[in-house]
Amino acid sequence: MSDNAHSTFLSRRGVLRSAAAAGAVAGLAGVGLAPAAAADRKGRIKQSVCLWCYNGYLKKQNMSFEQFVVACKNLGIQSVELIGPGEQWNILKKHGLVCAMTPSHSIPKGLNRVANHDECLEKIRKGIDACAEAGFPNVICFSGNREGMDDAEGLKNCVVGLKKIASYAEEKKVTICLEYLNSKNHKDYMADRTQWCVDLVKQVGSPRVKVLYDIYHAAMMEEDVLADIQKHHECWGHYHTGGYPGRNEIDETQKLDYRKLMLAIVETKYDGYVGQEFIPKREDALASLTQAVELCDV
């Protein structure tokens, strides 16, 4: 059966499979957290999940996108992100979820080169239009790779490009978020330091141009993540998670204290979304997602 067919009809077996998967952490040992119903969550962190991290799992389990959305909703997740406009957005809206971060242009070919501006800004504009129509909040964009360019020049070019479209984003009430990525995994990526990202936001000077602060990527660049959340939170328009250093589960198997980080985010009065973007290492990926939701429900 196609995903389109699943979008209009969920088999009884499919619903049961989704419900079972969502409750799979009931038997997890060593987590120290009891699974909670969505209605019982504190809800101070609006949680999202990046679909790409679960594509392999869904294929292996023969689980449709809609079944995944139902499982996420049962966990109290409010968004499935990094998917473009189309039938999947219709499914999200059907179940009362949003896409908290909408794609636009590619990672390596970004705004740090003026020659890329027309192409990148057109894709960002299309994302803004789609989000405005759907009532979704954010569009992602990227600095691009250095390829020998000086960081100061790249920053200047990114600022020029984003200023061209900032007023349009303001008009449509959609936020453009340039993502912070580490340049160890994403070789040669320019926006790989907190200060560069902070300078970008301040120089553009628009409430609708922020940075997607990816906690995993910042940790990979050996930044002080907790301090940068506390000090520069006004520059961050969206957050992503990921276990450091392996980008897997965000529990005791890695080095970051995600409960402390989430508490710091709450203290900044942040009202956006936190996207779970770790790659599940365990066979039961939904059990890992459930665990992460519990950890971040502070």
C-alpha positions as CSV (number, residue, x, y, z in Angstrom):
1,M,0.0,0.0,0.0
2,S,1.3,3.5,-0.9
3,D,1.9,6.3,1.7
4,N,-0.9,8.2,0.0
5,A,-3.3,5.3,0.7
6,H,-2.1,5.2,4.3
7,S,-2.8,8.9,4.6
8,T,-6.5,8.3,4.3
9,F,-6.9,4.9,6.0
10,L,-5.0,3.4,8.9
11,S,-5.4,-0.3,9.3
12,R,-6.2,-1.6,12.8
13,R,-2.9,-3.5,12.8
14,G,-1.0,-0.3,11.8
15,V,-2.6,1.7,14.6
16,L,-1.8,-1.0,17.1
17,R,1.8,-1.2,15.8
18,S,2.2,2.6,16.3
19,A,0.7,2.5,19.8
20,A,2.9,-0.4,20.8
21,A,6.0,1.3,19.4
22,A,5.2,4.6,21.2
23,G,4.9,2.8,24.5
24,A,8.0,0.6,24.0
25,V,10.1,2.3,26.7
26,A,7.9,0.9,29.5
27,G,10.5,-1.8,29.9
28,L,13.7,0.3,29.3
29,A,16.2,-0.3,32.1
30,G,18.5,2.3,33.5
31,V,16.7,5.3,32.1
32,G,15.2,6.4,35.4
33,L,12.2,7.9,33.7
34,A,8.6,6.6,33.6
35,P,6.8,7.1,30.2
36,A,4.1,9.7,30.5
37,A,1.0,10.3,28.4
38,A,1.1,13.3,26.2
39,A,-1.5,15.1,28.4
40,D,0.7,14.6,31.5
41,R,3.8,16.3,30.1
42,K,5.0,19.6,31.5
43,G,5.1,21.0,28.0
44,R,7.5,23.8,28.7
45,I,9.6,22.6,25.8
46,K,7.7,22.2,22.5
47,Q,9.3,19.1,21.0
48,S,9.8,18.3,17.4
49,V,11.5,15.4,15.6
50,C,13.5,15.3,12.3
51,L,12.0,12.8,10.0
52,W,15.2,11.9,8.2
53,C,16.6,10.2,11.4
54,Y,13.7,7.7,11.2
55,N,13.4,6.9,7.5
56,G,15.4,3.7,7.8
57,Y,13.4,2.6,10.8
58,L,10.1,3.3,9.1
59,K,11.1,1.3,6.0
60,K,12.4,-1.6,8.1
61,Q,9.1,-1.7,10.2
62,N,6.9,-1.1,7.1
63,M,5.5,1.9,9.0
64,S,3.9,4.7,7.0
65,F,4.5,8.4,7.6
66,E,1.0,8.7,9.1
67,Q,1.6,5.9,11.6
68,F,4.8,7.7,12.6
69,V,2.9,10.9,13.1
70,V,0.3,9.2,15.3
71,A,3.1,7.6,17.4
72,C,4.8,11.0,17.8
73,K,1.5,12.7,18.8
74,N,1.0,10.0,21.4
75,L,4.4,11.0,22.8
76,G,3.4,14.6,23.1
77,I,5.6,15.7,20.1
78,Q,4.1,18.7,18.3
79,S,6.1,18.7,15.1
80,V,7.8,16.5,12.5
81,E,10.3,18.7,10.6
82,L,12.6,19.0,7.7
83,I,9.9,18.0,5.2
84,G,8.7,20.1,2.3
85,P,5.1,21.1,1.4
86,G,2.9,18.3,0.1
87,E,0.9,15.4,1.3
88,Q,3.0,14.9,4.4
89,W,2.1,18.4,5.5
90,N,-1.6,17.5,5.0
91,I,-1.1,14.5,7.3
92,L,0.6,16.6,10.0
93,K,-2.3,19.1,9.9
94,K,-4.8,16.3,10.0
95,H,-3.4,15.2,13.3
96,G,-2.8,18.7,14.8
97,L,1.0,18.8,14.3
98,V,3.2,21.2,12.4
99,C,6.4,21.2,10.5
100,A,8.6,23.4,12.7
101,M,11.4,23.7,10.2
102,T,11.0,23.7,6.4
103,P,13.8,23.0,4.0
104,S,15.1,25.4,1.3
105,H,18.5,25.4,-0.5
106,S,21.4,23.0,-0.1
107,I,24.1,23.0,2.6
108,P,27.3,23.6,0.6
109,K,25.9,26.1,-1.9
110,G,24.8,28.9,0.4
111,L,24.4,32.6,1.1
112,N,28.1,33.3,1.6
113,R,28.5,33.8,-2.2
114,V,26.6,36.6,-3.9
115,A,26.4,34.5,-7.0
116,N,24.2,32.1,-5.1
117,H,21.8,34.7,-3.7
118,D,19.2,34.6,-6.4
119,E,18.8,30.8,-6.3
120,C,19.0,30.5,-2.5
121,L,16.6,33.5,-1.8
122,E,14.1,32.2,-4.3
123,K,14.0,28.8,-2.5
124,I,13.8,30.6,0.9
125,R,10.9,32.7,-0.4
126,K,9.0,29.7,-1.6
127,G,9.5,28.1,1.8
128,I,8.2,31.3,3.5
129,D,5.1,31.4,1.3
130,A,4.4,27.7,2.0
131,C,4.9,28.2,5.8
132,A,2.7,31.3,5.9
133,E,-0.1,29.5,4.1
134,A,0.1,26.5,6.4
135,G,0.7,28.4,9.6
136,F,4.1,26.9,10.1
137,P,6.9,28.8,11.8
138,N,10.4,28.5,10.2
139,V,12.5,28.0,7.1
140,I,16.0,26.8,7.2
141,C,19.0,28.2,5.3
142,F,22.8,27.7,5.2
143,S,25.9,29.7,5.0
144,G,27.5,27.4,2.5
145,N,31.1,26.1,2.4
146,R,34.2,28.3,2.6
147,E,36.0,27.0,-0.5
148,G,38.9,29.4,0.4
149,M,36.7,32.3,1.2
150,D,37.5,34.4,4.3
151,D,35.0,34.1,7.1
152,A,34.5,37.9,7.3
153,E,33.7,38.1,3.6
154,G,31.3,35.2,3.9
155,L,29.6,36.8,6.9
156,K,29.2,40.1,5.0
157,N,27.6,38.3,2.0
158,C,25.2,36.3,4.2
159,V,24.1,39.5,5.9
160,V,23.5,41.2,2.5
161,G,21.5,38.2,1.2
162,L,19.4,37.9,4.4
163,K,18.7,41.6,4.5
164,K,17.1,41.3,1.0
165,I,14.5,38.9,2.3
166,A,14.1,39.8,6.0
167,S,11.3,42.3,5.5
168,Y,9.4,39.7,3.5
169,A,9.8,37.2,6.3
170,E,8.6,39.8,8.8
171,E,5.5,40.5,6.6
172,K,4.7,36.8,6.4
173,K,5.5,36.2,10.1
174,V,7.9,33.3,9.3
175,T,11.4,33.1,10.7
176,I,14.4,32.3,8.6
177,C,17.0,30.2,10.6
178,L,20.5,29.8,9.3
179,E,21.9,26.5,10.7
180,Y,25.0,26.2,12.8
181,L,26.9,23.1,11.6
182,N,30.2,21.7,12.7
183,S,32.9,21.8,10.0
184,K,34.4,18.4,11.1
185,N,31.5,16.4,9.7
186,H,30.3,19.0,7.2
187,K,33.8,19.7,5.9
188,D,34.5,23.3,5.1
189,Y,31.1,24.7,6.3
190,M,31.4,28.3,7.2
191,A,28.8,28.9,10.0
192,D,30.7,26.7,12.4
193,R,31.3,29.1,15.4
194,T,28.9,30.7,17.9
195,Q,30.4,34.2,17.5
196,W,30.1,34.1,13.7
197,C,26.4,33.1,14.1
198,V,25.8,35.8,16.7
199,D,27.4,38.4,14.5
200,L,25.1,37.4,11.6
201,V,21.9,37.8,13.6
202,K,23.0,41.2,15.1
203,Q,24.1,42.6,11.7
204,V,20.9,41.6,9.9
205,G,18.9,43.1,12.7
206,S,15.5,41.5,12.0
207,P,13.4,39.6,14.5
208,R,12.6,37.1,11.7
209,V,16.3,36.2,11.0
210,K,17.8,33.9,13.6
211,V,20.1,30.9,13.9
212,L,19.2,27.2,14.2
213,Y,21.4,26.4,17.2
214,D,22.3,22.7,16.8
215,I,23.6,21.6,20.2
216,Y,25.4,18.6,18.8
217,H,27.2,20.6,16.2
218,A,28.2,23.3,18.7
219,A,29.6,20.6,21.1
220,M,31.5,19.1,18.2
221,M,33.2,22.5,17.7
222,E,34.0,22.5,21.5
223,E,31.9,25.5,22.3
224,D,30.4,26.0,25.8
225,V,26.9,25.0,24.9
226,L,25.3,25.9,28.2
227,A,26.9,29.3,28.4
228,D,26.0,30.1,24.8
229,I,22.3,29.2,25.4
230,Q,22.3,31.5,28.4
231,K,24.2,34.3,26.8
232,H,23.0,34.3,23.2
233,H,19.5,32.9,23.4
234,E,18.0,35.9,21.7
235,C,19.9,34.9,18.5
236,W,18.6,31.3,18.5
237,G,15.3,30.7,16.6
238,H,15.3,26.9,16.8
239,Y,17.2,24.1,18.6
240,H,18.4,20.7,17.5
241,T,19.6,17.8,19.7
242,G,22.1,15.0,19.2
243,G,24.2,12.9,21.4
244,Y,27.8,14.1,21.7
245,P,30.1,12.9,20.2
246,G,28.3,10.1,18.3
247,R,25.1,11.9,17.3
248,N,23.1,9.0,18.8
249,E,20.8,8.8,21.8
250,I,20.9,11.9,24.1
251,D,21.0,9.8,27.3
252,E,23.8,8.6,29.6
253,T,25.6,7.0,26.7
254,Q,27.0,10.5,25.7
255,K,28.5,13.5,27.4
256,L,25.9,16.3,27.3
257,D,23.5,16.9,30.2
258,Y,20.4,17.4,28.1
259,R,18.1,18.0,31.1
260,K,20.3,20.8,32.3
261,L,20.4,22.3,28.8
262,M,16.6,22.1,28.5
263,L,16.2,23.8,31.8
264,A,18.5,26.6,30.6
265,I,16.4,27.0,27.5
266,V,13.2,27.2,29.6
267,E,14.8,29.9,31.8
268,T,15.4,32.0,28.7
269,K,11.6,32.1,28.1
270,Y,12.1,30.5,24.7
271,D,8.8,29.7,23.1
272,G,9.9,27.9,19.9
273,Y,10.6,24.3,19.1
274,V,13.4,21.9,20.1
275,G,13.9,19.3,17.3
276,Q,15.2,15.8,18.2
277,E,17.8,15.2,15.6
278,F,19.8,12.3,17.0
279,I,20.3,9.1,15.0
280,P,18.9,6.2,17.0
281,K,21.5,3.5,17.5
282,R,19.1,1.0,19.3
283,E,17.0,-1.3,17.2
284,D,13.8,0.1,18.6
285,A,14.2,3.7,17.4
286,L,10.8,4.8,18.8
287,A,11.9,3.6,22.3
288,S,14.9,5.9,21.9
289,L,12.7,8.8,20.8
290,T,10.4,8.2,23.7
291,Q,13.3,8.3,26.1
292,A,14.5,11.6,24.5
293,V,11.1,13.2,24.9
294,E,11.1,12.2,28.6
295,L,14.6,13.6,29.1
296,C,13.6,16.9,27.5
297,D,10.3,17.3,29.3
298,V,11.6,19.5,32.1
